[in-house]
């Protein structure tokens, strides 16, 4: 898998777009549309991302804003996630794997 900057940006955008859907729809609607296994994977992604963001107050504030208004701050979150992926190939690989698990669960 290509781990270059464009790939990291595309991966970050995919993950954030998925989180936007989950946060915008809410748990029940997301689960109804995508299934309980897909919801579980997305919740794992959210928890992993929160764990990465909690060491930086600015990132924590951004995450809290994202949870309130996901569409308005999603681009800023994409940038932060991209940087996290560039800094940690382990995180990037884990998120790519989680994305594939989500797609399999959601039937995409």
Rosetta blueprint (number, residue, H / E / L):
1 X L
2 X L
3 X L
4 X L
5 X H
6 X H
7 X H
8 X H
9 X H
10 X H
11 X H
12 X H
13 X H
14 X H
15 X H
16 X H
17 X H
18 X H
19 X H
20 X H
21 X H
22 X H
23 X H
24 X H
25 X H
26 X L
27 X H
28 X H
29 X H
30 X H
31 X H
32 X H
33 X H
34 X H
35 X L
36 X H
37 X H
38 X H
39 X H
40 X H
41 X H
42 X H
43 X H
44 X H
45 X H
46 X H
47 X H
48 X H
49 X H
50 X H
51 X H
52 X H
53 X H
54 X L
55 X L
56 X L
57 X H
58 X H
59 X H
60 X H
61 X H
62 X H
63 X H
64 X H
65 X H
66 X H
67 X H
68 X H
69 X L
70 X H
71 X H
72 X H
73 X H
74 X H
75 X H
76 X H
77 X H
78 X H
79 X H
80 X H
81 X H
82 X H
83 X H
84 X H
85 X H
86 X H
87 X H
88 X L
89 X H
90 X H
91 X H
92 X H
93 X H
94 X H
95 X H
96 X H
97 X H
98 X H
99 X H
100 X H
101 X H
102 X H
103 X H
104 X H
105 X H
106 X H
107 X L
108 X L
